[in-house]
Amino acid sequence: MRLKLLPLLLCMGLAPLPSHGEDLMDSFRQAIANDPVLANSDATRLAVAEGVPQARSALLPQVNGTLSLVQAHGGPANGGTTIDSNGNILPTSGGNASRDRNLSGQLSQSIFNLSSIADLRAAHSIDDAQQETYQAALQNLYVRVTQAYFNVLNAEDQLDINKAYEDGYKQEFDQTSARFKNGLAMSADMNQAQAFYQFIKTQRIASQDQLKDARRALEQITGKPCGTLKRLRDDMPLSLPMPNDPKAWADLAEGTNPTVLSARYTVKADEHKITAARAGHLPNLSAGVTYSKDGNWQDHVAGTGAYQRGTTTVGLTLTIPVFSGGYTQSQVRQAIYQRDADSDTLEGQRRQAIRDVYNYFNQVVDGVEALKAAQDSVGAAEKSLTSFKAGYEIGTQPLYAVVQAIEILAESRSTYAQQRYQFVLNKLLLKQSAGTINVHDLEDVNGLLQ
C-alpha cells in the first residue's frame, strides 16, 4: 500500500504503481526451478531412498560366477612330475607348460536373517524421515519466497517514505531560508532545517541500498532478476485464523508438522537398528547351490586338454555367532544411546512446533488490532502535521515541532507498511508451524496483490 503525505509536504506523488508486473506465483515458480536449498534437499531425499533397495538386496538371491586360469611355464631340466586339478600325477619335461582352468557358479539365498530384515525396516523408516525433511524444505520455501518478495515491497515502501521525508525537510529548509532572507526567521532555524535535511538524505541513501539487497535476496532464491513487483491491495482483509483456537492448531502440529514427523520416523528407524544389533547374537540360515568344473591342459601329454565332469553342490548353511570380542554388545548399546538421543530431538521438535503455533496464532490475532491502531496512527499524524505547519506559518509553533511531526508521520507510515506484510506472513508461518501450508496458500496471498 502507498500511504500519502499531505500534498503541501510532497514534491512527488506516491500513487500506486500500475497493476502489471511480476506476482508472487511468478517468483514461486522460478524458485521451484532454481532454488539451490530445495534442490539440495531433493537430491538428498533421492540418495537416502536408495538405501531401501540396498537393504532389500541382502534378502534376495545372490549369484556369483568365477573363472580362473593358472598357467605354469618351465619345469625340471630333465623332466619331472606335475599334479593336475584332480590330484593326478603327470610326467613333465623341462621347458613345457601347463594350464589349469576352473569354472564355477554359486547361488545363495538367505532363509532367516533377522538382522537383515531389521535393516530393511530401518531403511524404510529413514526414507520416510527424509521424505518429511523434504516436505519441510518445500514448506519453508513457501515462506522464504513470500518473505523475500515482501521484503522487496517493504524496502520500496521505506525508500518512498524516506524520499517523502526528505522532500518534506527540503521544503521546510527552503521555506525557512526564504523567511530568513526576509527577516522572519533566525539563522538558528535555517541551520537546524538544513541539518535535518542533510541527515534524512543519508537515510534515503541507506534505504536505496537496502532495496538493492532485498532484490538480490529474492534473486538468490529464484535465480532470476526481479522486475516490477505487484503490491498488496489497500483493502486487504484482516481475517482471524480458522479454526480460531490455538490448541486445535497445536494438536494439528503434532500430527502433521513435517519436522516432527521426520524426527518420529528417525526414532522408529533407531528401534529397528536396535533389533538388528541384537540379532547379532542369533543364528542365520541360508541355502546355496554351487556348480564347479575344472580342466587341465599339458603341452607334452596328449588327451589332457579337456574339462572334467562338473560338480554340483546343494546345501544349507547355519551360522551361529558365539563370541566377537564384545563387538555385538557394544553395537546394541550404541544403538540404544542413539535412539535415546533422537527421542530427545523429537521431543524438542514437538515442543518447538507447539510454541511456534501459539506464537504465530497470537501474532495473527493481535495483528488485527495492531494494524487498525497503526492505520489510525497515520491519520492522526497527518492531522498533527497540518496543525503544526499552520502554527509555524503564523509563528505560534517552532520549526522543531514541525520537523518532529514530519518524523512521526514517516515512522507511522513505515510501521503500518511493515505490519501489513508481517500480518500476511504470520498467517503463512502459523500454517507452516502446523505443517499444513501448501501452494494454495500462496495463491491466496497472490490474490491480495494488484
NUTORLO-648962 format. One record per residue (C-alpha): residue in three letters; x, y, z. Coordinates in steps of 0.25 Angstrom, whole numbers, plus 5000, padded with zeros to 4 digits. Layout:
N
alaXYZ
...
***
This chain:
450
met500050005000
arg500450144997
leu500150245008
lys500150385004
leu500750505012
leu500050635011
pro500050704997
leu500750825003
leu501850735008
leu502150654996
cys502850694983
met502650564977
gly501350474977
leu501350334983
ala500150284975
pro500150124974
leu500950064963
pro500150014950
ser499549874952
his500549804943
gly501749734947
glu502249604954
asp501449544964
leu501749444976
met501349324968
asp502349364957
ser503449374967
phe503049244973
arg503049164960
gln504449224958
ala504849174972
ile504349034970
ala505249024958
asn506449094963
asp506549094978
pro507849024982
val507348994996
leu506148924991
ala506948854980
asn507948804991
ser506848744999
asp506248674987
ala507648614984
thr507848574998
arg506448504998
leu506748424985
ala508048384991
val507448335004
ala506348264997
glu507448174990
gly507648115004
val506348035003
pro506747944991
gln508147934996
ala507647875009
arg506647795002
ser507747734993
ala508247655006
leu506947575006
leu506947544991
pro507747434983
gln509247454982
val509847394969
asn511347394967
gly512247334955
thr513647314955
leu514647274944
ser516147254948
leu517347214939
val518647174944
gln519847154934
ala521147104938
his522447104929
gly523747024930
gly524046914939
pro525146824943
ala526346814933
asn526246664932
gly524746654934
gly523846634946
thr522446624950
thr521246714952
ile519946704959
asp518646734952
ser517446794958
asn516846664961
gly518146614968
asn518646524957
ile520246524956
leu520646554941
pro522046544936
thr522646674930
ser523946704923
gly524746824924
gly524246954917
asn522846904915
ala521546984920
ser520246944927
arg518947014929
asp517846994939
arg516447054938
asn515347064948
leu513947104944
ser512947114956
gly511647184959
gln510947204973
leu509447234976
ser509147264991
gln507847314997
ser507647365011
ile506547285019
phe506647345032
asn507447465036
leu506747555046
ser507847665045
ser507647685030
ile506147685032
ala506247795043
asp507247875034
leu506147875023
arg505147925032
ala506148035037
ala506448075023
his504948095020
ser504848185033
ile506048265029
asp505448285015
asp504148335022
ala504848425031
gln505648485019
gln504348505011
glu503748585022
thr505048665023
tyr504848695008
gln503448735011
ala503948835022
ala504848895012
leu503748915002
gln502848975012
asn504049065017
leu504149115002
tyr502749155002
val503049255014
arg504449285009
val504049334995
thr502849415001
gln503749475011
ala504749515001
tyr503649564992
phe503049655003
asn504449705007
val504549764993
leu503249824995
asn503549875009
ala504849935004
glu504150004993
asp503250065003
gln504350105012
leu505050175001
asp503850254997
ile503550295011
asn504950345013
lys504850414999
ala503550485004
tyr504250505018
glu505450575010
asp504550655002
gly503750705014
tyr505050745021
lys505550815007
gln504250895007
glu504450935021
phe505850975018
asp505451055006
gln504351125013
thr505251155025
ser506351205016
ala505351305010
arg504751345023
phe506251375028
lys506551455016
asn505251535019
gly505651555033
leu504551465038
ala505351345043
met506651335051
ser507951275046
ala507851165056
asp506551125050
met507151115036
asn508351045041
gln507450945048
ala506650925036
gln507850895027
ala508350795037
phe507150715038
tyr507050715022
gln508450665021
phe508250565031
ile507050505024
lys507750505011
thr508750395017
gln507450315022
arg506950315008
ile508350265002
ala508350155012
ser506950115008
gln507350104994
asp508450014998
gln507449925006
leu506549914994
lys507649874985
asp508049764995
ala506549724997
arg506549704981
arg507749614982
ala507249534993
leu505949504985
glu506849474973
gln507749374982
ile506449294983
thr505849304969
gly507149304961
lys506549414953
pro506649574954
cys505349624959
gly504549734951
thr503449824956
leu502649744966
lys501149754969
arg500749814982
leu499749784993
arg498449834991
asp497949955000
asp496649875004
met497449755010
pro496449665018
leu496849655033
ser496349515036
leu496549425048
pro497149285047
met496249175045
pro496049105054
asn496049215064
asp496649125075
pro498149115077
lys498048975084
ala497448925071
trp498648975063
ala499548915074
asp498948775073
leu498948785058
ala500448815058
glu500748695066
gly500248605055
thr500548685042
asn501748765045
pro502848705035
thr504048735044
val503348665056
leu502948545047
ser504348535042
ala504848525056
arg503848425059
tyr504248335047
thr505648355051
val505348295065
lys504648185058
ala505848155050
asp506648145062
glu505748045068
his505947955056
lys507447975057
ile507447925072
thr506747805067
ala507747785056
ala508947805066
arg508247705076
ala508147605064
gly509647595064
his509447485075
leu508447405067
pro508747295057
asn508647315042
leu508147215032
ser508447215017
ala508347125005
gly509347104994
val509547034981
thr510947024975
tyr511446974962
ser512946954959
lys513646904946
asp515146884945
gly516046864933
asn517546834931
trp518446854919
gln519846794918
asp520646824905
his521446694905
val520346604910
ala519346564899
gly517846554903
thr517846644915
gly517346774908
ala515846764913
tyr514946794925
gln514646694935
arg513246664939
gly512546774946
thr512146764961
thr510846824967
thr510746844982
val509446874989
gly509346905004
leu508946995016
thr509847075024
leu509547105038
thr510447215044
ile510347235060
pro511147355065
val511847315078
phe512747425082
ser513247545075
gly514047615086
gly512947695091
tyr512647765078
thr511247725077
gln510847765091
ser511547905088
gln510747915076
val509447895084
arg509847995094
gln510148095083
ala508848075076
ile508148095089
tyr508848225092
gln508548275078
arg507148245080
asp507048325093
ala507748445087
asp506848445075
ser505648435085
asp506148555091
thr506248625078
leu504748585075
glu504248645088
gly505048775085
gln504448785071
arg503048755077
arg503148865087
gln503748965077
ala502548935068
ile501548955079
arg502249085083
asp502249135069
val500849105067
tyr500349185079
asn501349305076
tyr500849325062
phe499449295065
asn499549415076
gln500249505066
val499149485055
val498049505065
asp498749625071
gly499149675058
val497749715054
glu497649815065
ala499149865063
leu498849885048
lys497649965052
ala498350045062
ala499550075052
gln498550125042
asp497950215052
ser499350265056
val499550305041
gly498350385041
ala498550455054
ala500050485050
glu499550555037
lys498550645044
ser499650675054
leu500650715043
thr499550805037
ser499350875050
phe500850895053
lys501150955040
ala499951045041
gly500451095054
tyr501951115049
glu501451195038
ile500751295048
gly501951285058
thr501251205069
gln502051075067
pro503551055066
leu504250995054
tyr504650875063
ala503150845065
val502850835050
val504150745048
gln503650655059
ala502250645053
ile502850605040
glu503750505046
ile502550445054
leu501750435041
ala502850365034
glu503050265045
ser501550235046
arg501550205031
ser502750115032
thr502150045044
tyr500850025037
ala501449975024
gln502349875031
gln501149825039
arg500349795027
tyr501349705021
gln501649635034
phe500149605037
val500049535024
leu501449465026
asn501049425041
lys499749345035
leu500749265026
leu501649245038
leu500549195046
lys500149095035
gln501649055033
ser501749025048
ala500548935048
gly501048865035
thr499848905027
ile500449015017
asn500348985003
val500349044989
his498849084990
asp499249175002
leu500249254993
glu499149264982
asp498249324993
val499349424996
asn499549454982
gly498149494981
leu498349604990
leu499349674980
gln499049774970
***
